[in-house]
Amino acid sequence: MSGTAHSGGRNAKSPEHHRALGTFQPSRHAGFETPDLPHGRPAPPKPLTKAERAEWDRMVARLERAKTSSSVDDAALYQYVQLFAETEAIKTDRAGTRRLLRDLSRAMRSLTGDTLVTAIDHLLQLKKALARDAVQLRMGHLAIRQYLVEFGMTPSSRTRVKIPKDDAAPSRLVAFMGGKASGQ
């Protein structure tokens, strides 16, 4: 998965990439391999609600179309869909709270005395709930964005996702030398 210098990700080049670019230095790049992740459709590690399942299927389809789907993405994808469903639930709750606030404001016009004081207290509680929900939504959206960056699903992160071609072309050095890449 992709990452950025600002998201904590490390976009290290593989030894093969360094060889192709002619920047391979044995003292720095030898002795390790870039893992070849298993391709395939990830399976949810736990049961999903209807809303979570819909987002799971939507994201898996996107990852498959982008050719970045891996069966080991299940845990990160599970956390993403849980977070997505939670933020959608907060949006729904917020709409209900706004309706209650509107209805209470209308009803307050005819109230007096202690009932008016009680209604004002409830009105303030509803406004506090709306403010709390706004903060939770903002934080949820930021967290969702971080997951989307990790999956290469934002415009800027998409350019950093590199997918090997099935018919890999010879490196520039091999092509320059007039030879063929190994295995061709």
N, C-alpha and C positions, 0 to 999 in steps of 0.2 A: 504494500500500500504506500501511497505517497505521503510525504510530510513536507513541511517547510521549515526553514530556519526559525521562523516565528512560532510554529506550533509545537516545537520540541522534536519534530521529525528530523531525520538525518538522511539526506539524499546522497549517500555514498555510492560511488560507481563500483561496479563489480570488476574483478581482475580482468575479465574478458573485455569489458568496456574500455578499461585503461589500455589493454593491448591494442584494441581497434583504433584508439585515438593516438597511440604511440606515446602514452604517458606512463606506461607500466614501469614501476621501480620495484625490483625484487625485495629490497629492504622494507618497503612500505606496503606492498600489495600482495606479496606471495604468502602462501600458508593459510589462506582462508578461501572459502567459497561462498557465493551468494546462494542462499537456499532456493531450491526450485519448489515452489509451493504446489500442492496438489490442486489441479483444476477440478471444478465440479460444483454442483449446487450445494450450498450449506444447508444443513438441517437445523431447525430450531432446537436449542438444548432443553427447553421447557415448553409446556403448553402455552399457546398464545390466545388472547381474546380475539374477538372478531375484528376489531379495529387494528390490533397489532398484526394479525395475520394478513390483513389487506396491505398494510405498509410493508411487511416482510416480503410478500409476493411482488409488490411493485419494485422494491429495491433490488431483490434478487434478479428480476427481469432486466433492470437497468445495468446491473453489474455484468450479467451475461452478455448483453448487447455490447457493452464496452470491452468485453473480453478480459475482465479483471476479476471475475468470480473465482473464489477459492473456497473449498470446503472448510478450511481452517478459519474463515471469517465469521463463523457462527456466533461466537461470544460477543464480538464487537457489534455485529448486526443485531443480535438480541438486545443489547443495551440500547442501541439506537432506536429500535422500534418501541421499546418500553418508554423511552424518553419522548418520542414522537406522540405516542398515545396519551401520555400524561399531559403534554402541552395542549393537545386537542381537547382533553377533558377540562382543563382549566379554562379554555376559550368558551366551552359550552356552559360551564358554571358561571362564568363572567356575564354571559348574556342573560342568564336567569337572574343573577344579582342585579343587573341593570333594570330588568323588568320589575323586580320587587321594589327597587329604589324609586322608580317612576310611579308605581302604584301607591306606595306609601306617601310620596310627596303630594299626590293628588288627594289622598284621603286626609292628610293633615290639615287641609284648608277648612274642614268642618269640625276639627277637634279643638278642645279648650282644656285648661287646667292640667290635672295630673296625666290624663290620657295624651295630651299634646307633648308634655315633657317626656313621657315614655316613648312616644313616636319619634321624637327628636333623637333620643338615645339610640333607638333602633336604626334611624337614618344614619347616624354617625358610625355605627358598627358596620353597616353595609358599605359605607364609603371607605372605611378602613380595609374591609375585605377586598374591595375593588383595587385599592392601592397595593395590597399584598399580592393579589393575583397579577397585577401589572409587572411587579418585580420578578415574580416567578416565571412569567412568560418571557420576559427579557432574558433572564438567565437560561431558561430552557432553549430559546432560540440560539443563543450563543453556543451552548453545548451541542445542539443539533448541527450547527454550522461546522464545529470542529470534527464531528463524525463524518459529515459530508466531505470535508477536506481530506480526511484519512482515506475515504473510499474513492477519492478522485472525482467527486461529483459536483465540484464548483468550477466555474470558468477558469480560474487561475490554477487550481490544482490539476485540472485535466491535462494541461500542457506538460506536467511533470511526470505523468504516468507513461512508462515505456513498456511496450508489449513486443516480445520477440516475434519476428515474422516466421511463418512456417518454412518459407523458402529463403532462409537467411542468405544475404548477399555476402560475398567475400569482403574481408576488411579492406580498408584503403591501402594498407601496406601490401597485402597479398595481391590485390588488384594491380598495384603499381609494379610489383615484381613480375607480373604477367602470369602468375600461378593461379591455382584454384584453392579455395578454402578447404580445410580437411573435411572429409566426408562427402566431397562433391565429385 
